[in-house]
């Protein structure tokens, strides 16, 4: 999708600080981090949200979550939050399924502004 921000990042059309690049997944640092570690992991194929991803590609969904553990380990953290926002009312602003990996500081129960 040429109008999708994350598709354009995956395609190399827009710059990103790449953390992980596999056959099916792409991870990069958030440009507006909410914690010392704030990485976004996306499937390279376009799915509008987490539910669409899980319904169409359950194995890829598991791969995405497993990759979050790899990202956390790479950043040297063992406590972190994983966040999927699904839908505009939940704060999703880029409608390409993506998982936030957030950590590196005490996060508390809530209060993060994630897109």
C-alpha positions, 0 to 999 in steps of 0.5 A: 500500500503506497499510502501506508506509512509503515509499508513505506518504511518497510519498503525503504522509502522512508528512513527508520532506525532498524532494529530487526529485519526478517523475512516476515517482520520489520522492527524500528525505533519509535520516533516519539519514544515513551520509554528508553526502549520503544520499538515498533514491530510490523509484519511486512505484509499489510494488515489493517490491525491486530485482529485482521492479522491474527485472523489472516495469519495466526502463525505470523502473529505468534512470530511478531510476539516472539520477535518482541522478546528478541528486541527486548533481549537485544536492548538488555531489558527483561521487563517490558510492555507489549501494546497493540492499538486496534482502531482509532478510538484506541489510539491507532493512527497508522492502520497497519498492524503493529506491536509496540515494545516498551521498556527500560524504565518503570512504566506504571499501570497506564498513562502512555500515549501510543499511536 
